Amino acid sequence: SRGLGDVYKRQIEKDQAKLIALNNKSTFDSNATLNSTNKELEKSNQRLIKLANNISRQFEEPLQIINESSQKVVEFHKDDLSEEKIEQARRINSSSKRLKTMIQHLFNLSIIDGNVRFDQIPLNEIFTIVRESIHEMLEKKSGIIIFESIDKIVYCDKLLMNQVFYNIISNAIKYSRENISPFINVGVLNTNDLDFITIYIRDNGIGIAEDYFEYILSLIHI
């Protein structure tokens, strides 16, 4: 009986050793696969960085031409053109500079380091930039936008915050009611919260159907 027990014990020990060996091999194979996958991801990431950098460079050239050409119009033809035309040239120049900065900023954000650049920015400064960005779009629809003058300093990424406001307000203009000029009001709610502010954007557009409320803040909706 004792001899049979020893046989079972040795067999169990052999089986356990085999399981441990198989487990170690599986772990080794998994680590090797993981290392291989990481190397491929790194190569893919490097290719993506090169591609994104190449694309950003291709954008820079035409933007530089637009910037320089519009600047020349302002500098050398201000006596030959109406104030309205000069103002349009200034807007083109300003927009091309902002677009160039935004492309480089988003390239750095999404490809290189992924860090959002927080800084203390006057809210009125953001509103001024957004107003200029949507000027042409608003003018085409004879729209009105009112930014309540708010003496607030916000801690944010300036370019990304500009883009958030631009996206929301441009949609309000784009999806305005037929035969009704868009009216948009932007301001800050009075609250006692010292750490956060609540910004409201009201418009007289067509609104969003309730069925789509859950998708409003989604990155992708198919």
VMD Tcl script that draws the C-alpha trace (Angstrom):
set ca {
  {0.00 0.00 0.00}
  {2.83 2.32 0.89}
  {4.69 1.37 -2.30}
  {1.63 2.14 -4.42}
  {1.33 5.50 -2.67}
  {4.92 6.30 -3.53}
  {4.23 5.46 -7.17}
  {1.23 7.82 -7.23}
  {3.28 10.49 -5.48}
  {6.10 10.22 -8.00}
  {3.58 10.29 -10.86}
  {1.92 13.39 -9.46}
  {5.30 15.05 -9.08}
  {6.16 14.20 -12.70}
  {2.81 15.56 -13.89}
  {3.33 18.74 -11.87}
  {6.82 19.14 -13.31}
  {5.42 18.73 -16.83}
  {2.72 21.31 -16.11}
  {5.29 23.73 -14.74}
  {7.52 23.19 -17.77}
  {4.58 23.69 -20.14}
  {3.54 26.78 -18.23}
  {7.05 28.18 -18.34}
  {7.25 27.48 -22.07}
  {3.88 29.12 -22.61}
  {4.99 32.15 -20.59}
  {8.24 32.31 -22.59}
  {6.36 32.06 -25.88}
  {3.90 34.72 -24.74}
  {6.72 37.05 -23.73}
  {8.46 36.44 -27.04}
  {5.22 37.17 -28.92}
  {4.64 40.27 -26.82}
  {8.16 41.53 -27.48}
  {7.74 40.88 -31.18}
  {4.40 42.69 -31.19}
  {5.88 45.64 -29.29}
  {8.69 45.90 -31.83}
  {6.20 45.88 -34.70}
  {4.10 48.52 -32.93}
  {7.18 50.65 -32.43}
  {8.06 50.36 -36.12}
  {4.47 51.18 -37.06}
  {4.49 54.15 -34.70}
  {7.71 55.46 -36.21}
  {6.23 55.13 -39.71}
  {3.13 56.97 -38.52}
  {5.24 59.77 -37.05}
  {7.15 60.15 -40.32}
  {3.91 60.16 -42.30}
  {2.26 62.73 -40.04}
  {5.37 64.90 -40.09}
  {5.46 64.71 -43.88}
  {1.79 65.66 -44.13}
  {2.23 68.59 -41.74}
  {5.16 69.83 -43.84}
  {3.05 69.61 -46.99}
  {0.41 71.76 -45.32}
  {2.97 74.32 -44.23}
  {4.05 75.31 -47.75}
  {0.63 76.39 -49.13}
  {-0.24 77.99 -45.79}
  {3.00 79.97 -45.91}
  {2.13 81.17 -49.42}
  {-1.35 82.22 -48.27}
  {0.15 83.98 -45.28}
  {2.76 85.89 -47.26}
  {0.37 86.78 -50.10}
  {-2.30 88.11 -47.77}
  {0.33 90.04 -45.83}
  {1.55 91.68 -49.07}
  {-2.01 92.69 -49.93}
  {-2.34 94.42 -46.57}
  {1.07 96.10 -46.78}
  {1.29 97.15 -50.44}
  {-2.32 97.61 -51.57}
  {-3.97 99.24 -48.60}
  {-4.33 102.50 -50.57}
  {-5.83 100.77 -53.63}
  {-8.43 98.60 -51.95}
  {-11.46 99.29 -49.83}
  {-11.29 98.86 -46.08}
  {-13.53 95.80 -46.43}
  {-11.08 94.11 -48.81}
  {-8.15 94.94 -46.55}
  {-10.04 93.49 -43.58}
  {-10.71 90.28 -45.55}
  {-7.00 90.01 -46.35}
  {-6.19 90.45 -42.66}
  {-8.60 87.66 -41.78}
  {-7.02 85.37 -44.37}
  {-3.61 86.14 -42.94}
  {-4.74 85.57 -39.36}
  {-6.60 82.35 -40.22}
  {-3.62 80.88 -42.08}
  {-1.40 81.53 -39.06}
  {-3.90 79.91 -36.71}
  {-4.30 76.90 -38.99}
  {-0.54 76.41 -39.21}
  {-0.24 76.58 -35.42}
  {-3.17 74.22 -34.96}
  {-1.76 71.62 -37.37}
  {1.57 71.59 -35.57}
  {-0.12 71.52 -32.18}
  {-2.38 68.60 -33.05}
  {0.55 66.77 -34.61}
  {2.49 67.09 -31.36}
  {-0.55 66.17 -29.29}
  {-1.55 63.02 -31.15}
  {1.77 61.67 -32.38}
  {4.75 62.88 -30.40}
  {3.95 63.28 -26.72}
  {0.17 63.24 -26.27}
  {0.37 66.00 -23.66}
  {-2.31 68.66 -23.48}
  {-0.67 72.05 -22.93}
  {-2.52 73.75 -20.10}
  {-2.06 77.44 -19.50}
  {-3.91 80.36 -17.93}
  {-5.94 81.97 -20.70}
  {-8.44 84.87 -20.49}
  {-11.82 83.56 -21.58}
  {-12.49 86.76 -23.54}
  {-9.33 86.07 -25.57}
  {-10.73 82.70 -26.63}
  {-14.06 84.29 -27.50}
  {-12.31 86.90 -29.66}
  {-10.46 84.25 -31.65}
  {-13.61 82.17 -32.15}
  {-15.59 85.23 -33.25}
  {-13.00 85.94 -35.93}
  {-12.95 82.30 -37.03}
  {-16.71 82.11 -37.64}
  {-17.08 85.64 -39.07}
  {-17.50 84.64 -42.71}
  {-19.85 81.76 -41.91}
  {-21.99 83.99 -39.72}
  {-22.05 86.77 -42.28}
  {-23.33 84.48 -45.03}
  {-26.38 83.62 -42.93}
  {-26.85 87.16 -41.59}
  {-26.40 85.74 -38.11}
  {-25.73 87.42 -34.80}
  {-23.52 86.13 -32.01}
  {-23.20 87.70 -28.59}
  {-20.30 86.85 -26.31}
  {-20.99 88.09 -22.82}
  {-17.91 89.98 -21.65}
  {-16.56 87.80 -18.88}
  {-13.46 88.68 -16.92}
  {-12.47 85.07 -16.20}
  {-9.16 83.26 -16.46}
  {-9.43 79.59 -17.41}
  {-6.78 76.90 -17.13}
  {-6.89 75.05 -20.44}
  {-5.24 74.16 -23.72}
  {-5.91 77.28 -25.76}
  {-6.00 75.71 -29.23}
  {-8.14 72.77 -28.20}
  {-10.56 75.02 -26.31}
  {-10.83 77.26 -29.37}
  {-11.66 74.20 -31.44}
  {-14.37 73.07 -29.01}
  {-16.11 76.45 -29.19}
  {-15.65 76.63 -32.96}
  {-17.20 73.18 -33.49}
  {-20.26 73.92 -31.35}
  {-20.88 77.43 -32.68}
  {-20.26 76.55 -36.34}
  {-22.79 73.71 -35.98}
  {-25.28 76.16 -34.51}
  {-24.83 78.33 -37.60}
  {-24.83 75.44 -40.03}
  {-28.00 73.86 -38.64}
  {-29.99 77.04 -38.21}
  {-33.69 77.13 -39.06}
  {-34.70 77.78 -42.65}
  {-35.37 81.46 -43.40}
  {-34.40 82.44 -39.85}
  {-31.10 84.17 -39.14}
  {-29.08 82.31 -36.49}
  {-28.80 83.98 -33.11}
  {-26.20 82.64 -30.68}
  {-25.51 83.75 -27.12}
  {-22.42 82.62 -25.20}
  {-21.73 83.34 -21.56}
  {-20.96 81.94 -18.12}
  {-23.44 80.92 -15.44}
  {-23.13 82.56 -12.05}
  {-22.18 79.84 -9.57}
  {-20.31 79.66 -6.28}
  {-17.89 77.02 -7.56}
  {-14.34 78.33 -7.21}
  {-12.68 75.54 -9.20}
  {-14.93 75.33 -12.27}
  {-17.05 77.59 -14.43}
  {-20.09 76.60 -16.47}
  {-20.22 78.06 -19.97}
  {-23.53 78.10 -21.83}
  {-24.14 78.37 -25.57}
  {-27.72 79.12 -26.58}
  {-29.01 79.31 -30.14}
  {-32.27 79.36 -32.10}
  {-31.32 76.45 -34.36}
  {-33.15 73.21 -35.10}
  {-31.69 71.49 -32.03}
  {-30.79 67.84 -31.61}
  {-33.31 64.99 -31.53}
  {-33.49 63.22 -28.16}
  {-32.54 59.93 -29.81}
  {-29.04 61.34 -30.33}
  {-28.46 62.80 -26.86}
  {-26.33 59.83 -25.73}
  {-24.03 60.28 -28.73}
  {-23.41 64.02 -28.38}
  {-20.06 63.65 -26.61}
  {-19.01 60.44 -28.40}
  {-15.85 60.59 -30.50}
  {-17.33 58.33 -33.17}
  {-20.93 57.65 -34.04}
  {-21.79 55.40 -36.97}
}
mol new
graphics top color blue
foreach p $ca { graphics top sphere $p radius 0.5 }
foreach p [lrange $ca 0 end-1] q [lrange $ca 1 end] { graphics top cylinder $p $q radius 0.2 }
display resetview
